[in-house]
Amino acid sequence: MLGAPVAHSLSPVLHRAAYRALGLDDWTYEAIECDEARLPGLLDSLGPDWAGLSLTMPLKRAVLPLLDRFEPLVTEVGGANTVVFGAGRAGYNTDVPGMITALAEAGVGQAPAATLVLGAGATACAALGALRGIGAGEAAVAVRDPATAGPLLAVAERLGVKVQLVRFGAEPAQAQWQLLISTVPVGAADTYADRILARTLIPAVVLDVVYHPWPTRLASAAGPAGAVVVSGFELLLHQAARQVELMTGQDAPVAAMRAAGLDELTRRSVA
């Protein structure tokens, strides 16, 4: 796992659990602190014993010119979170299928009537990809500065998803949203939590990409209000499962990965 920062990442726990369950006793997975400036040199230094890499911020876009090839989804959403070695460096995006699976498990398997996405970064772009994957043709996206939303709007155009930009924190034009996806850091969505508590915002399903600390204020407000709440852990789990499959060529042991991840989150919550 490469990124900056990565010390907090749960990905090593998930991947190591998968390797144990698959009997890959000589496989390992580490978190390595790496920013954009160090990425080219680090990639060049890796030997034939490396199977692949997971990437988190700020590397999902920075890695693209360093790849030999990548799946079409990488081009569409503008980022790769997975590199698989073999005949060169192949890039993949597992955030999108991971989010589709997490939403499907929450009962969102087809296009929601109305979706509000909080944030405009790489994960928000993946959210648009997931929405396209379940048949949605449009979404509202809340951003603090519309001038910085150019990359997201370019992604939306490539995906064929119509995006309406709204000011982050502004009162929503409608109260009833079938789906609310928060891609912002811990605490940034608290304004929307307050609106759910006040019943001026009524989502049916809330996906918060944060997984620790959990529950977030947004999740704590949404559950009692009657919304189905999806933790970022489910997104992390399913995108990691797809990475395991790409890197090992075997079906991911999702149950073993989930158990290990939840045990680690419990440990962290009482530490």
C-alpha positions in Angstrom: 0.0 0.0 0.0 1.5 3.3 -1.1 0.3 6.8 -0.1 0.8 9.7 2.2 -0.2 9.2 4.9 -0.7 5.4 5.1 0.2 4.4 8.7 -3.6 4.3 9.6 -4.5 2.0 6.6 -6.5 -1.1 7.3 -5.5 -2.6 4.0 -2.5 -4.6 5.3 -4.8 -6.4 7.7 -7.3 -7.3 5.0 -4.7 -8.5 2.5 -2.7 -10.5 5.0 -5.9 -12.2 6.1 -6.6 -13.1 2.5 -3.1 -14.5 2.0 -3.4 -16.7 5.2 -6.8 -18.0 4.1 -5.5 -18.8 0.6 -2.4 -20.6 2.0 0.0 -18.0 0.5 2.3 -18.2 3.4 5.2 -16.5 1.6 3.2 -13.5 0.6 3.3 -10.2 2.5 1.7 -6.8 2.3 3.1 -3.6 3.9 2.1 0.1 4.1 4.8 2.3 2.6 4.8 6.1 2.9 5.2 7.5 -0.6 4.2 10.8 -2.2 4.1 11.8 -5.9 7.8 12.8 -6.0 9.0 9.4 -4.7 6.6 7.3 -6.8 8.6 7.0 -10.0 11.8 6.0 -8.2 10.0 3.5 -6.0 8.3 1.8 -8.9 11.6 1.5 -10.8 13.2 -0.1 -7.7 10.7 -3.0 -7.4 12.0 -6.4 -8.4 10.2 -9.5 -10.0 9.1 -10.7 -6.5 6.5 -7.9 -6.4 3.0 -9.0 -7.4 1.3 -5.6 -7.2 0.5 -2.4 -5.3 -2.5 -0.7 -3.8 -2.5 3.1 -4.1 -4.3 5.7 -2.0 -4.1 9.5 -2.0 -2.3 11.3 -3.5 -1.2 8.7 -6.0 -4.3 7.5 -7.8 -3.8 10.1 -10.5 -0.1 10.5 -10.3 0.5 6.9 -11.2 -1.2 7.1 -14.6 1.7 8.2 -16.7 3.9 5.5 -15.1 1.7 2.6 -16.2 2.2 0.5 -19.4 -1.5 -0.1 -19.8 -4.8 0.2 -17.8 -8.4 -0.9 -18.0 -10.9 1.5 -19.6 -12.4 2.3 -16.2 -9.1 3.9 -15.1 -9.4 6.4 -18.0 -13.1 7.0 -17.4 -12.7 7.9 -13.7 -9.2 9.4 -14.0 -7.5 7.2 -11.4 -6.0 3.8 -10.6 -5.8 2.4 -7.1 -4.2 -0.9 -8.1 -1.1 -1.8 -10.0 -0.5 -5.4 -11.1 3.0 -6.5 -12.3 3.7 -9.1 -14.9 4.2 -8.1 -18.5 4.7 -4.5 -17.5 2.6 -2.3 -15.1 -1.2 -2.7 -15.4 -3.5 -0.3 -13.7 -7.0 -1.0 -12.4 -9.6 0.8 -10.4 -11.3 -1.4 -7.8 -12.9 1.5 -5.9 -15.8 1.5 -8.4 -16.7 -2.2 -8.3 -16.1 -2.1 -4.6 -18.6 0.7 -4.1 -21.1 -1.0 -6.4 -20.9 -4.2 -4.3 -21.2 -2.2 -1.0 -24.3 -0.4 -2.3 -25.9 -3.6 -3.6 -25.5 -5.2 -0.2 -27.4 -2.2 1.2 -30.2 -2.7 -1.3 -29.1 -0.2 -3.9 -28.7 -2.3 -7.0 -30.3 0.0 -9.5 -30.3 3.7 -10.3 -31.5 5.7 -7.3 -34.1 8.4 -7.9 -31.9 11.1 -6.6 -28.3 11.1 -5.4 -26.2 13.7 -3.5 -22.4 13.2 -3.5 -20.3 15.2 -1.0 -16.9 16.1 -2.2 -15.1 16.2 -5.6 -11.9 14.3 -5.2 -10.8 10.9 -6.5 -13.3 9.0 -4.4 -16.2 11.2 -5.6 -15.1 10.4 -9.1 -15.2 6.7 -8.3 -18.7 7.3 -6.8 -19.8 8.7 -10.2 -18.4 5.5 -11.8 -20.4 3.4 -9.4 -23.5 5.4 -10.1 -23.1 4.9 -13.8 -22.5 1.2 -13.1 -26.0 0.8 -11.5 -27.7 2.8 -14.2 -27.8 6.3 -12.8 -27.6 9.1 -15.3 -27.3 12.1 -13.0 -26.3 13.2 -9.5 -25.9 16.4 -7.5 -22.3 17.0 -6.2 -21.6 19.3 -3.3 -18.3 21.2 -3.6 -16.8 24.0 -1.6 -15.3 25.7 -4.6 -16.8 25.0 -8.1 -13.6 26.3 -9.7 -11.8 23.1 -8.4 -14.4 20.7 -9.8 -12.9 20.6 -13.3 -11.5 17.1 -13.0 -14.7 15.7 -11.6 -16.8 17.3 -14.3 -14.4 15.8 -16.9 -15.0 12.4 -15.3 -18.7 12.9 -15.4 -18.6 13.8 -19.1 -16.6 10.6 -19.9 -19.0 8.5 -17.9 -22.1 10.1 -19.4 -23.3 11.2 -16.0 -25.0 14.6 -15.7 -23.7 16.5 -12.7 -25.3 19.4 -10.9 -22.8 21.2 -8.7 -24.2 22.6 -5.5 -22.4 24.6 -2.8 -21.1 22.4 0.0 -23.1 23.1 3.1 -25.9 24.9 1.4 -29.5 23.9 2.2 -30.3 21.1 -0.3 -32.9 21.9 -3.0 -34.9 18.8 -1.9 -35.1 17.0 1.4 -35.7 13.5 0.1 -32.6 11.8 -1.3 -32.6 8.2 -2.1 -28.8 8.0 -1.7 -26.3 10.2 0.0 -22.6 9.4 -0.6 -20.1 11.2 1.6 -16.5 11.1 0.3 -15.1 13.8 2.6 -12.9 13.4 5.7 -14.1 12.8 9.3 -16.1 15.8 10.5 -16.5 17.5 7.1 -20.0 16.2 6.7 -21.2 17.2 10.1 -23.4 20.0 8.6 -25.4 17.3 6.8 -25.6 15.2 10.0 -27.3 18.2 11.6 -29.8 18.5 8.8 -30.7 14.8 9.0 -31.3 15.3 12.8 -33.5 18.3 12.0 -35.3 16.3 9.3 -34.5 18.9 6.6 -32.4 16.2 4.8 -33.9 12.8 4.6 -31.8 10.2 2.7 -32.9 6.6 2.4 -29.4 5.2 2.2 -26.1 6.8 3.4 -22.7 5.6 2.4 -19.9 7.3 4.4 -16.4 6.4 3.1 -14.9 6.9 6.5 -14.4 3.7 8.4 -12.5 4.8 11.5 -13.5 6.3 13.8 -17.0 4.8 13.5 -19.7 5.7 13.6 -19.3 9.2 12.2 -21.7 11.9 13.2 -23.3 11.5 9.8 -23.8 7.7 10.3 -25.1 8.3 13.9 -27.7 10.8 12.6 -28.8 8.7 9.6 -29.5 5.4 11.3 -32.1 6.7 13.8 -33.6 8.7 11.1 -34.5 5.5 9.3 -31.7 5.4 6.6 -29.7 2.4 5.7 -26.1 3.2 6.7 -23.1 1.8 4.8 -19.7 2.1 6.4 -16.6 2.9 4.4 -15.3 -0.4 5.7 -17.6 -2.2 3.3 -16.1 -0.2 0.4 -12.6 -0.8 1.6 -13.3 -4.5 2.0 -14.8 -5.1 -1.4 -12.2 -3.0 -3.3 -9.5 -4.9 -1.4 -11.1 -8.3 -2.3 -10.9 -7.3 -6.0 -7.3 -6.4 -5.6 -6.5 -9.8 -4.0 -8.1 -11.5 -7.0 -6.1 -9.4 -9.5 -2.8 -10.0 -7.7 -3.2 -13.7 -6.8 -5.5 -15.0 -9.6 -7.7 -16.6 -6.9 -11.1 -15.9 -5.5 -10.9 -13.5 -2.5 -11.8 -15.0 0.9 -14.2 -12.1 1.7 -15.5 -13.6 5.0 -12.0 -14.1 6.4 -11.0 -10.6 5.3 -14.1 -9.1 6.9 -13.6 -10.9 10.2 -9.9 -9.7 10.4 -10.8 -6.1 9.5 -13.7 -5.9 12.0 -11.4 -7.4 14.7 -8.8 -4.7 14.0 -11.3 -1.9 14.1 -12.6 -3.2 17.4 -9.0 -3.2 18.7 -8.4 0.3 17.5 -11.6 1.6 19.0 -10.6 0.5 22.5 -6.9 1.3 22.2 
